Amino acid sequence: MPIKRILIDTDPGIDDALAILLALASPEISVEGLSVIHGNCSTEQAYINALSVLHLAHADNIPVARGFELPIAQASLLAPETHGNSGLGYAVLPQPPTRTQARHAQDFLIEQILSAPGEFTIVAIGPLTNLALAMRREPRIIPAIAEIVCMGAAIRHHGNTTPLAEFNVYVDPHAAHIVYHSGARITLVPLDVTYQCILTPADVKRLQKIDSPIPRFIADATRFYMEFHDEYQHIDGCVINDPLALALTFAPGLCDYEEHYVDVDIQGGVSMGKTFADFYKMSKKPANMRVALGVRARDFIELFLERMEKLSTSILA
């Protein structure tokens, strides 16, 4: 099977950082760039975090492009209570090498996608501002994207930012609306499946048996994340949303899917950012995406742990 070419649009973010590490540990895919966006932290902090995580994994060759600093129409919403002031919990990473950024994330996405039509899968694990505005600026990228694997939304699950809305969608629901209705091939990975994927303290302890910077980073970052999940959601461990979305690019069998027409509320009020699927086809509109609604959660966690163990060992070689 040919190696799949990946661009990651991300707001690192603890679980975003884990997704980046999983991508680097997965020989089935080739990470050919990161575009960063506001969300779990500011765009500037997300840019620093992305560079730092790549440096941690000895992957300084991968380009990183800064994106938009604000949502399309809403005020900025960041998540220090979930991810810490730096976005990476209690983890403190060495300063990454200084880079010169040649272009904005919007331009980077357009250039990369059009350079190889049909080859790039976009793994969108933050608010969709970068991707939506790239589509608006250059619609030719839409049919040129092989697939968008999008972590976001709460379909049957309750919201994690409002009672109805998931964080990535709520931060920029107008961007989600643009992407959902773009006509691109989309696989949606909502809280319905990600909230079954819990990294436990025992899992982290298993990784710490390897004396390597990566387990130390994972332990320091997820300790903050686990404290949040325990205090606010009564979860023993932490949900690792974004790595599941990344894993589905090379292990789609981890989830079960249904084709649905999916939309997001951008009218305002209590349901702002609520994503919903037309299960009973009441709108008579054709399906616009594939939605992951079942997951083999422990199989995924085992895959994640095994790949982190291999990556941790490889950087010591």
Secondary structure, DSSP 8 states (H G I E B T S, - for coil): ---EEEEEEE---HHHHHHHHHHHT-TTEEEEEEEE-SSSS-HHHHHHHHHHHHHHTT-TTS-EEE--SS-SSS-----HHHH-TTSSTT------------S-HHHHHHHHHHHSTTTEEEEE-S-SHHHHHHHHH-TTHHHH-SEEEEE---SSS--SSSSS--HHHHH-HHHHHHHHTS---EEEE-HHHHTT-EE-HHHHHHHTTS-SHHHHHHHHHHHHHHHHHHHHH--SSEE-HHHHHHHTTT-GGGEEEEEE-EEE--S-STTTT-EEE-TT-TT-----EEEEEEE-HHHHHHHHHHHHHHHHHHTT-
